[in-house]
Amino acid sequence: MAKTKNRPPELVQGTLDMLVLKALTRGNLHGYAVAEWIRATSRDVLRVQEGALYPALHRLELAGMLTSEWAVSDKGRRAKYYSLTAEGRKHLAAEAQSWHQLSGAIALVMRTV
Amino acid sequence: MLRQRLMALLRRQRLDQDLNDELAFHLTMRAGQLEESGVSHAEAAQAARRQFGNVAMIREGLRDMWGFPSAEALWRDIRYGARVLSRAPTFTIVAVLTIALGVGANTAVFSVADAVLLRPLPFPHADRLVRLYSIVNGSPIGPSTGDAHDFATESHTLQSLVIYDVWRKNVSGNTPGERPEQLRVGLVPGEFFTALGVTPLMGRVFTPEETRPGNDKVVVLTERYWRSHFGASPSVLGQSVRINDEPYTVIGIMPDVIPDWLDGTTFGPTLMWTPYVLTQEDFGALHHGDRGNGTIGVLRPGVTTAMATAELERIANELAERYPVNRGVGARVVPLADTRAGDLRPTLVLLVASVAMILLIACTNVASLIMARHTARRHEIVIRASLGAGRGSLVRQLVAEYLMLALLGGALGLAAAWIGGLALSSLHPANLPQLADVRIDARVLLYTLGISVGSGVLFGIIPALPATRGNLGTAIREGGRSGTGSKRRQTEQHALVVAQIACCVILVLWTSLIVKSLLRLEHQDSGFRADRLLTAHVTLPPARYPDADDAGPVERFCETFSERLRAIPGVRDATITTFFPPVNQYSRSFTLDGQAVSRLDDMPRASFGVVDDHYRTTLGIPLVEGRDFAGSDRATNPPVILINQALSQRYFADHDPIGRRLVLRQLSQGRPDSISTTATIVGVIGNTKNHGLAVEAAPEIIGLARQMPDMNAGFKYIVVRTSPEPFRAIESVRDALRSIDPELPLAEVATIDAVMAKQTTDRRLSATLLGLFTVGGVLLAIIGIYGVISYFVAQRTKEIGLRVTLGASRANILWLVLGAGLRLAAIGIAIGLIGGFAMGRVLSRFLFLVTATDPTIVVGVPLLIAGIAIVACYLPARRATRLDPVIALREA
């Protein structure tokens, strides 16, 4: 089926946390906006499953990398907004660095004929 | 992280709502986006849901993450637990009953301990209320009026100090034809009520004016007297009550909040108060020796009892320099709440310790049941784990199950304690007024809940934890059969048995020491013939029977009454006296004639009473030397006295006391010389107890009432020896009294046997309760040991089979099992003996003529417990000897 063909590639294991943290560097966002930002920024390639997104958000919050507060969204509804903590920023920086190393390395390997 | 989880737990409701809102918001946003791209509203909502996946499952996952299971999950655990428990009814019933026994005993004892030791007093500023005692020869006694006055004026730690007294008086209400009854009347200043913070239901308390002589004919009634004698009439104020033949005007009604234990109830509860008349003279130099007043002190805010004691000791030292009768007299301040327990404190400490041990035995029993059950359940747990149940949810499941067990047992125990409490209060002895406040209230309920949950954790959850750990694969392969026969589990079970045996040893040790003491106390030689003696008290009101200078009317009454008593058919002898054994509350200082004492505080003191010439014969006290009082000892003759053997041995060790003279001095009146009476010793009589059953008889002097008019006061006991059952004579005794003075009530009617039994009430109560608890504890332990040894045999079936095959005899096998049991018993007994003696200090308060290391008990108790262990091991051991080796080897 067409659906299967167009299916976006699976997120590499462990990268979802990093993507969520990255999304939140742009400011406070609610869960839906995080998902939409990742989808739009990756030009529709990365679609975050809700079933994975919310556990990730809550796990990061419990780990102290995010904080949250309830505010009224631009649509006028009550929504939970997440923001990065200092610890979250540190974690993101570390994750990003090792990601760049890893993806650079993989690219090198793959480019070799 | 932990903080977040705690917050989550506290705000569970809120977080649940937040989770729902957050996910709902996402769905709405997604649906909105789809609608914008042209999908219909209904379809958009459905599509959003579809895309999201299983909302309920995600929500459940998030909840778990936050560490709070949903209400549904909890409910599921409870239903599952209930199903598991109901599928094992024997286990459940045994476990619940065991816990009920432990919790019930603890709840019952706690409800008593709470009422007597812990619950705050029912007064405002109760923590600042104290009692003040003078310390004479190491024992506390209420201060004299003079001392109390000086303490109150010189102290800076006491905000106020009130002294008061309690007297027996004949009282009648204003109903026409009402005969007087003897009641306890408190003599108090108005500040007595102010200090306690109690205000009258109506009317007022005494003014300072009313504590002056002549103005004192006013009375404040207790609520209960007002209800019983005035029908709670609202117009009672201004009516009158006759007290000792004089009218007193009712000026106030006090609510029944002043507890009876405040002054004991030796002569019944205090039902009314009149003013305590004190003049400047009562505070003067002559009134420092007249001790025994009741006190209520109020500490200044921030002052501790230790600070107050230090200050009052200093003042007492100053007083000792000013007044000879104060030499060597100290002072002590005690929180009022601490005086509430009185003699019950050591009893309660002991009972609390023993029920704690019962609970421990009960918990270990249930724990070993559960451990054995886990062997069977391991399979179930493993399967649930392999089907995806997390360790958290497994633990949660077990917690729910065992807490349910604990709470069921707790509820049953509470019911048992409640019924037991009812039974206890129905036989609540009148001389233990503290027990009146025992009730099952919120504090007791909270305690019961606490120990139920606590024991649930102890017996269930701690042993359950290892069951959820470990390698699932191995466990499945082992099929849950031999997987738990591990060394570690065995050690745990053996530790439980050792703990049970140790607890048993302590319980049995204490019980046997206390029962032996009680028996010694009750069966000691009383020194007189206590059977068939009837006693009663008569209060002669001073208005008609003046006792100050001329005791003529008192003496005439006594002579007529005793004659008429002796004339009653069935009465063999009768006496009128100021005391009878085993208590004589009066004492007197004396000197041997011709032997001057240079210091007043070196002057010897002896128990003292005045009687008539039938005292010794009525009570049946042996005459050791000399002669008894006789009719020929007339009032006008020089006074003669009897002494007891204790006095004879102490002061006349090497010469004959007969014919020697003693000078009796009444220091308390402050005029030592004018009140001294010189009397000749004519006889020595056998010792009878005079300070209670548990104390050796003190030296005692007995005078003839008619020869000592100044000591012939209007408080008289009659003692009547009857040939039939004593109470059969009671109506004739009443008639005889009525024929002399119809206005005199006959009070405190009892047999001397009953009076003596009352002396041991608290000991008998504690011995009975302790005995019951011990029997319960030992039965539990037998079940526990039996269970563990049976399990031991079951686990070793294969080994035993092998041994039999290799030629072991039945005796060998019997010894294998019994030996294992006895080894544990030996360790438990050793620990128990050490523990029992470590607490010996508490026990010494109870022991009478028995030492904590009583040889028969120290040897007997371990033998008894070893015997019990053998009995408990014997059945499983016998089963082991009957194993068919072939079957044993095949099955294992």
Interface residues (C-beta under 8 A of the other chain):
Chain A: H30 G31 Y32 Q49 E50 G51 Y54 P55 H58 R59 L62 A63 G64 W70 S73 K75 R77 R78 A79 K80
Chain B: M1 Q4 R5 D18 D21 E22 L23 F25 H26 T28 M29 R30 G32 Q51 F52 G53 N54 M57 I58 G61 L62 M65 W66
